[in-house]
């Protein structure tokens, strides 16, 4: 998911990692509890 590090500081890098983890967790939550889909199916998420 992260091919290059474009962050100017370590704080920016940590923020980028945290936002990716948070977005994946939110997609999994929406798929599982709201749309009743499988958790591992991220390519077809929320569409």
C-alpha positions, 0 to 999 in steps of 0.5 A: 500500500505504501510504495514511497514515503512522501512525508516530510517528517516522521509525524507525517509518516505516522499520520499516513499509516494511521489514516490507512489503518483507520480507513481499512477498519472503517470499510470492514466495519461498514461491510460487516455490520451495515451492508452484511458483506464479508470482511475480506472483500475490500475491492467491492467495498461500499459500491 
